[in-house]
Amino acid sequence: MPSTAASLSARERLISTAAELLATGGLRSVTARALADLTGQSASAVNYHFAGREGLLAATFEAAAEQVARSRAAWAASLRANPPPEAFAGWFAAFNLERVAAAPPFLVLREMRHDAARSPAHRRLARLELEASDAFWAQVATAFHLPPGAAEACADFAEAILGIHGGAPDHPDQTAWLIETAHRYGARVRGARGATAGWDGWRQLARARAGLGERVEAPLAGGAGRIAAAAAEVLGRGGLAGLTHRAVAAEVGLSLAAVSGAFPSRASLVRAAFDHLIASIHTVRSGVVPDPGARRPIAELAQEMAEALFDAEGAAPAGLLALDELLTAAIREPDLRRDAEDLRASRGENSATLLLRMSHATDPVDGLDAHILSIVATGAMRSAYALEPEMRRSWLATRLTASIAALFG
């Protein structure tokens, strides 16, 4: 038996290495071989210290949650001076900028949420993290005297911001857009909705960075299109770990040779899935004005959103899960960054439609508002992954009702 100090050191090295693998390659990258190569320990070390891979993942998720908790505690300490409500927008922008820049522990927790969406293995840990996040934002909302529902909206915005506004590789290009979004969010949540005119030109800049201009890509046609659609379905159900040529061949009903002939590498298959999903999304235009004749209560619209995001059994649509997976992959893989820029620039069309139909909205809304609502809705969906499937839809409807009312009611 190793000494206690040596045992703890070996255990900590495995956790640290697993965290690095999760942040850079996702769940599929945490293998016994990779851990042995990087730590110099035997392949049986994971079983010895953690009784298996699931035990190691749980310990790694717990360690990341502790890092995030320390970060939240430091931010909470900055609130003891009873800050004025008008300082919230700047504080909120700074908080989210740090979250984007300090990506690794948050990427680890994103993997935990992704896993909880499909498997109960780490759902309890995801639920504890959700409760910790909600408690922190309740404290923030109290300190800044924000309205009811603001805490939930803030928690979900912060949950989704990393995937939507990129990680460390994209951070310099995303900073201005994120700051503008946070300041508009701050004005909305404080009820000063006309205080920030905003500029939605960051979408055009994102498309220009992606080399896309105003172009909207057409879906792949014929057999290649069918394979790409099947790849998106497989990706949504099983994540990147499940996206193999064999799985796609089974999904589409073609031979393995046919799929490999159309997309020889796994990278080309991932890109095909990404392009298929992006082709169905259109750019949101600015200057949307609410239509009084088409308005409906916020609770009805929130219920409609919840039903679109989860079916009666609590499963999320494969396409939405796939988009989430691909945005995370783009943080890690520079070759996918162009596609991620297009997706960020094009998201929010459904949110813009909902804003048009909102019964209590009195101020004009634009693409930046739709972007904010899209971020909050995405974060709420991820938060719901921590719940048992049968609870997700009703919980999400209640959550979105409170968040939307705080921002746009």
C-alpha positions as CSV (number, residue, x, y, z in Angstrom):
1,M,0.0,0.0,0.0
2,P,1.3,3.5,-0.8
3,S,1.8,6.0,1.9
4,T,-1.0,8.5,2.6
5,A,0.9,11.4,1.1
6,A,1.8,9.5,-2.0
7,S,-1.7,8.2,-2.3
8,L,-3.2,11.7,-2.1
9,S,-0.6,13.1,-4.6
10,A,-1.4,10.3,-7.1
11,R,-5.2,10.9,-6.6
12,E,-4.8,14.6,-7.1
13,R,-2.8,14.1,-10.2
14,L,-5.5,12.0,-11.7
15,I,-8.2,14.5,-10.9
16,S,-6.1,17.4,-12.3
17,T,-5.4,15.5,-15.5
18,A,-9.0,14.4,-15.9
19,A,-10.0,18.0,-15.6
20,E,-7.6,19.0,-18.3
21,L,-8.9,16.3,-20.6
22,L,-12.5,17.3,-19.9
23,A,-11.8,20.9,-20.7
24,T,-9.9,20.2,-23.9
25,G,-11.5,17.1,-25.2
26,G,-14.7,16.4,-23.4
27,L,-15.9,13.2,-21.7
28,R,-14.7,11.0,-24.6
29,S,-11.1,12.0,-24.0
30,V,-11.0,10.7,-20.4
31,T,-9.6,7.2,-21.0
32,A,-7.4,4.9,-18.9
33,R,-4.7,5.1,-21.6
34,A,-4.7,8.9,-21.7
35,L,-4.6,9.2,-18.0
36,A,-1.7,6.6,-17.8
37,D,0.3,8.4,-20.5
38,L,-0.1,11.9,-18.9
39,T,0.3,10.9,-15.2
40,G,2.8,8.1,-15.5
41,Q,0.6,5.9,-13.4
42,S,-0.6,2.4,-14.3
43,A,-3.9,1.9,-16.1
44,S,-5.3,0.4,-13.0
45,A,-4.7,3.5,-10.9
46,V,-8.2,4.9,-11.6
47,N,-9.8,1.7,-10.2
48,Y,-7.5,1.8,-7.2
49,H,-8.2,5.4,-6.2
50,F,-11.7,5.9,-7.5
51,A,-13.3,2.4,-8.0
52,G,-13.6,3.2,-11.7
53,R,-14.0,5.9,-14.3
54,E,-17.3,7.2,-13.0
55,G,-15.8,7.7,-9.5
56,L,-12.9,9.7,-11.1
57,L,-15.4,11.9,-13.1
58,A,-17.4,12.5,-10.0
59,A,-14.3,13.6,-8.0
60,T,-13.3,15.8,-11.0
61,F,-16.7,17.5,-11.2
62,E,-16.7,18.1,-7.4
63,A,-13.2,19.7,-7.6
64,A,-14.3,22.0,-10.4
65,A,-17.5,22.9,-8.5
66,E,-15.2,23.8,-5.5
67,Q,-13.1,26.1,-7.8
68,V,-16.3,27.8,-9.1
69,A,-17.6,28.2,-5.5
70,R,-14.4,30.0,-4.5
71,S,-14.8,32.3,-7.4
72,R,-18.4,33.1,-6.5
73,A,-17.4,33.7,-2.9
74,A,-14.8,36.3,-4.0
75,W,-17.5,38.0,-6.1
76,A,-20.0,37.9,-3.3
77,A,-17.4,39.6,-1.0
78,S,-17.3,42.5,-3.4
79,L,-21.0,43.2,-2.6
80,R,-20.6,43.9,1.0
81,A,-20.4,47.7,0.4
82,N,-24.1,47.9,-0.6
83,P,-23.5,48.8,-4.2
84,P,-25.9,51.2,-6.0
85,P,-28.4,49.5,-8.4
86,E,-26.9,51.4,-11.4
87,A,-23.6,49.7,-10.8
88,F,-25.1,46.3,-11.6
89,A,-24.5,46.4,-15.4
90,G,-20.7,47.0,-15.1
91,W,-20.4,44.4,-12.3
92,F,-22.4,41.8,-14.3
93,A,-20.2,42.5,-17.4
94,A,-17.0,42.0,-15.4
95,F,-18.3,38.8,-13.8
96,N,-19.1,37.3,-17.2
97,L,-15.9,38.4,-18.7
98,E,-14.0,36.6,-16.0
99,R,-16.2,33.5,-16.5
100,V,-15.3,33.4,-20.2
101,A,-11.6,34.0,-19.6
102,A,-11.3,31.4,-16.8
103,A,-12.8,28.7,-18.9
104,P,-11.4,25.3,-17.7
105,P,-13.4,24.7,-14.5
106,F,-16.6,26.0,-16.2
107,L,-16.0,23.7,-19.2
108,V,-15.7,20.8,-16.8
109,L,-19.0,21.7,-15.3
110,R,-20.5,22.1,-18.8
111,E,-19.5,18.5,-19.4
112,M,-21.3,17.5,-16.2
113,R,-24.5,19.3,-17.4
114,H,-24.2,17.6,-20.8
115,D,-23.8,14.3,-19.2
116,A,-26.8,14.9,-16.8
117,A,-29.0,15.6,-19.8
118,R,-28.7,12.0,-21.0
119,S,-27.6,10.0,-17.9
120,P,-28.4,10.0,-14.2
121,A,-24.9,9.1,-13.2
122,H,-23.9,12.6,-12.2
123,R,-27.3,14.3,-12.0
124,R,-27.1,14.7,-8.3
125,L,-23.9,16.7,-8.6
126,A,-25.4,18.8,-11.4
127,R,-28.4,19.6,-9.1
128,L,-26.1,20.6,-6.2
129,E,-24.3,23.0,-8.6
130,L,-27.6,24.4,-9.8
131,E,-28.6,25.1,-6.2
132,A,-25.3,26.7,-5.4
133,S,-25.6,29.0,-8.5
134,D,-29.2,30.0,-7.7
135,A,-28.2,30.8,-4.1
136,F,-25.3,33.0,-5.3
137,W,-27.5,34.9,-7.7
138,A,-30.2,35.4,-5.1
139,Q,-27.5,37.1,-3.0
140,V,-26.5,39.3,-5.9
141,A,-30.1,40.2,-6.7
142,T,-30.7,41.3,-3.1
143,A,-27.5,43.3,-2.9
144,F,-28.4,45.3,-6.1
145,H,-32.2,45.5,-5.3
146,L,-33.1,43.7,-8.5
147,P,-36.7,42.7,-9.2
148,P,-38.2,39.2,-8.6
149,G,-37.1,36.7,-11.3
150,A,-33.8,38.5,-11.9
151,A,-31.7,36.0,-9.9
152,E,-32.9,33.1,-12.1
153,A,-32.3,35.1,-15.3
154,C,-28.8,36.0,-14.1
155,A,-28.0,32.4,-13.2
156,D,-29.1,31.1,-16.6
157,F,-27.4,33.9,-18.5
158,A,-24.1,33.1,-16.8
159,E,-24.6,29.4,-17.4
160,A,-25.0,29.8,-21.1
161,I,-22.5,32.6,-21.8
162,L,-19.4,30.5,-22.2
163,G,-20.6,28.5,-25.1
164,I,-22.3,31.4,-26.8
165,H,-19.5,33.9,-26.5
166,G,-16.6,31.5,-26.9
167,G,-13.8,30.5,-24.6
168,A,-10.2,31.6,-24.3
169,P,-9.3,31.3,-28.0
170,D,-12.2,33.6,-29.0
171,H,-12.1,35.9,-26.0
172,P,-10.4,39.0,-27.5
173,D,-12.9,39.1,-30.4
174,Q,-15.9,38.5,-28.2
175,T,-15.2,41.1,-25.5
176,A,-16.9,44.1,-27.0
177,W,-20.0,42.1,-28.0
178,L,-20.3,40.5,-24.5
179,I,-19.9,43.9,-22.7
180,E,-22.6,45.5,-24.9
181,T,-24.9,42.5,-24.2
182,A,-24.3,42.7,-20.5
183,H,-25.0,46.4,-20.3
184,R,-28.2,46.0,-22.2
185,Y,-29.1,43.1,-19.9
186,G,-28.4,45.3,-16.9
187,A,-30.7,48.1,-18.2
188,R,-33.5,45.6,-19.0
189,V,-33.4,43.9,-15.6
190,R,-33.4,47.2,-13.7
191,G,-36.4,48.5,-15.7
192,A,-34.4,51.2,-17.4
193,R,-35.2,49.8,-20.8
194,G,-34.8,52.9,-22.8
195,A,-31.5,53.8,-21.2
196,T,-29.2,51.9,-23.5
197,A,-29.9,52.2,-27.2
198,G,-27.3,49.5,-28.0
199,W,-25.9,48.4,-31.3
200,D,-26.6,45.1,-32.9
201,G,-23.7,45.5,-35.3
202,W,-21.7,42.9,-33.4
203,R,-23.6,40.3,-35.4
204,Q,-22.3,41.7,-38.7
205,L,-18.8,41.9,-37.2
206,A,-19.1,38.2,-36.1
207,R,-20.2,37.2,-39.6
208,A,-17.3,39.2,-41.1
209,R,-14.8,37.5,-38.8
210,A,-16.2,34.2,-40.0
211,G,-15.8,35.3,-43.6
212,L,-19.5,34.9,-44.2
213,G,-20.8,38.4,-44.9
214,E,-24.6,38.1,-45.4
215,R,-24.4,34.7,-46.9
216,V,-26.7,32.0,-45.7
217,E,-25.4,28.5,-46.5
218,A,-27.7,26.0,-48.2
219,P,-28.1,22.6,-46.7
220,L,-26.1,19.7,-48.3
221,A,-28.1,17.9,-50.9
222,G,-28.7,14.3,-51.8
223,G,-26.9,11.5,-50.0
224,A,-24.4,13.9,-48.4
225,G,-27.3,15.9,-46.9
226,R,-29.0,12.8,-45.5
227,I,-25.7,11.8,-43.9
228,A,-25.2,15.2,-42.4
229,A,-28.7,15.2,-41.0
230,A,-28.1,11.8,-39.5
231,A,-24.8,13.0,-38.0
232,A,-26.6,15.8,-36.3
233,E,-29.1,13.4,-34.8
234,V,-26.4,11.1,-33.6
235,L,-24.5,14.0,-32.1
236,G,-27.5,15.2,-30.3
237,R,-28.4,11.9,-28.7
238,G,-24.9,10.7,-27.8
239,G,-22.6,13.7,-27.9
240,L,-19.3,13.9,-29.7
241,A,-18.3,10.6,-28.1
242,G,-21.1,8.8,-30.0
243,L,-20.4,10.4,-33.3
244,T,-18.8,7.7,-35.4
245,H,-19.1,6.6,-39.0
246,R,-20.7,3.4,-37.9
247,A,-23.3,5.1,-35.8
248,V,-24.2,7.5,-38.6
249,A,-24.4,4.6,-41.1
250,A,-26.9,2.9,-38.9
251,E,-28.9,6.1,-38.4
252,V,-29.2,6.9,-42.1
253,G,-29.5,3.3,-43.3
254,L,-26.5,3.3,-45.6
255,S,-23.4,1.2,-45.7
256,L,-20.3,2.2,-43.6
257,A,-18.4,2.5,-46.9
258,A,-21.0,5.0,-48.3
259,V,-20.7,7.2,-45.2
260,S,-16.9,7.0,-45.1
261,G,-16.8,7.8,-48.8
262,A,-18.8,11.0,-48.4
263,F,-17.0,12.1,-45.2
264,P,-13.6,10.2,-44.9
265,S,-12.5,11.6,-41.5
266,R,-14.3,12.1,-38.3
267,A,-13.5,15.8,-38.4
268,S,-15.3,16.1,-41.8
269,L,-18.3,14.3,-40.2
270,V,-18.4,16.8,-37.3
271,R,-18.2,19.7,-39.8
272,A,-21.0,18.2,-41.9
273,A,-23.2,18.0,-38.7
274,F,-22.3,21.6,-37.9
275,D,-23.1,22.9,-41.4
276,H,-26.4,21.1,-41.5
277,L,-27.5,22.7,-38.2
278,I,-26.3,26.2,-39.2
279,A,-28.1,26.0,-42.5
280,S,-31.4,26.1,-40.7
281,I,-30.7,29.3,-38.8
282,H,-31.3,32.8,-40.1
283,T,-29.9,36.1,-39.1
284,V,-32.1,38.2,-36.8
285,R,-32.6,41.8,-38.0
286,S,-32.7,44.8,-35.8
287,G,-35.6,47.1,-35.3
288,V,-38.3,44.6,-34.3
289,V,-41.3,46.4,-32.8
290,P,-43.9,44.6,-30.7
291,D,-47.2,44.0,-32.4
292,P,-50.1,44.8,-30.0
293,G,-52.5,42.6,-32.0
294,A,-50.4,39.5,-31.6
295,R,-49.6,39.7,-27.9
296,R,-50.0,36.9,-25.4
297,P,-49.3,36.5,-21.7
298,I,-45.7,35.8,-20.7
299,A,-46.7,32.6,-18.9
300,E,-48.2,31.2,-22.1
301,L,-45.1,32.0,-24.1
302,A,-42.8,30.5,-21.5
303,Q,-44.9,27.3,-21.5
304,E,-44.6,27.2,-25.3
305,M,-40.8,27.6,-25.0
306,A,-40.6,24.8,-22.4
307,E,-42.6,22.5,-24.7
308,A,-40.3,23.2,-27.6
309,L,-37.2,22.6,-25.5
310,F,-38.3,19.4,-23.7
311,D,-40.8,16.7,-24.8
312,A,-43.3,15.2,-22.3
313,E,-40.7,12.7,-21.2
314,G,-38.2,15.4,-20.5
315,A,-35.9,14.8,-23.4
316,A,-34.4,17.8,-25.3
317,P,-34.5,17.8,-29.1
318,A,-31.4,16.2,-30.6
319,G,-30.7,19.2,-32.7
320,L,-30.5,21.6,-29.7
321,L,-28.2,19.2,-27.8
322,A,-26.1,18.9,-31.0
323,L,-25.7,22.7,-31.3
324,D,-24.7,22.9,-27.7
325,E,-22.1,20.2,-28.2
326,L,-20.7,21.9,-31.2
327,L,-20.4,25.3,-29.6
328,T,-18.4,23.6,-26.8
329,A,-16.3,21.8,-29.4
330,A,-15.6,25.1,-31.2
331,I,-14.1,26.5,-28.0
332,R,-11.6,23.7,-28.1
333,E,-11.0,23.2,-31.8
334,P,-9.9,26.3,-33.8
335,D,-11.1,24.6,-37.1
336,L,-14.7,25.0,-35.9
337,R,-14.4,28.6,-34.9
338,R,-15.7,30.0,-38.2
339,D,-18.9,27.9,-37.8
340,A,-19.3,29.0,-34.2
341,E,-19.1,32.7,-35.2
342,D,-21.8,32.1,-37.8
343,L,-24.0,30.4,-35.2
344,R,-23.5,33.2,-32.6
345,A,-24.4,35.8,-35.3
346,S,-27.5,33.9,-36.4
347,R,-29.1,32.7,-33.2
348,G,-32.2,34.3,-31.7
349,E,-34.8,34.2,-34.4
350,N,-37.3,32.3,-32.3
351,S,-36.6,34.6,-29.4
352,A,-37.3,37.6,-31.6
353,T,-40.7,36.1,-32.6
354,L,-41.5,35.6,-28.9
355,L,-40.6,39.2,-28.1
356,L,-43.0,40.3,-30.8
357,R,-45.8,38.3,-29.2
358,M,-45.3,39.4,-25.6
359,S,-48.3,41.0,-24.0
360,H,-46.4,43.3,-21.5
361,A,-43.6,44.5,-23.7
362,T,-44.0,48.2,-24.4
363,D,-40.5,49.3,-25.6
364,P,-39.1,48.5,-29.0
365,V,-36.9,45.4,-29.0
366,D,-34.1,44.5,-31.4
367,G,-31.7,41.7,-32.2
368,L,-29.6,42.4,-29.1
369,D,-32.7,41.8,-27.0
370,A,-33.4,38.6,-28.9
371,H,-29.8,37.6,-28.3
372,I,-30.2,38.1,-24.5
373,L,-33.4,36.1,-24.4
374,S,-31.8,33.3,-26.4
375,I,-28.9,33.2,-23.9
376,V,-31.2,33.1,-20.9
377,A,-33.4,30.4,-22.5
378,T,-30.3,28.3,-23.4
379,G,-29.0,28.6,-19.8
380,A,-32.4,27.7,-18.4
381,M,-32.5,24.6,-20.6
382,R,-29.0,23.5,-19.4
383,S,-30.0,24.2,-15.8
384,A,-33.0,21.9,-16.2
385,Y,-30.7,19.0,-17.2
386,A,-29.9,18.7,-13.5
387,L,-33.5,17.6,-12.8
388,E,-35.2,14.3,-13.3
389,P,-36.6,14.2,-16.8
390,E,-40.3,14.2,-15.8
391,M,-39.8,17.5,-13.9
392,R,-37.9,19.4,-16.6
393,R,-40.7,20.9,-18.7
394,S,-42.9,22.3,-15.8
395,W,-39.8,23.6,-14.0
396,L,-38.5,25.3,-17.1
397,A,-41.9,26.9,-17.8
398,T,-41.9,28.4,-14.3
399,R,-38.3,29.5,-14.6
400,L,-38.7,31.2,-17.9
401,T,-41.9,33.0,-16.8
402,A,-40.0,34.6,-14.0
403,S,-36.9,35.4,-16.1
404,I,-38.8,36.8,-19.0
405,A,-41.0,39.0,-16.8
406,A,-37.9,40.4,-15.0
407,L,-36.3,41.3,-18.3
408,F,-39.2,42.2,-20.7
409,G,-42.4,42.3,-18.6
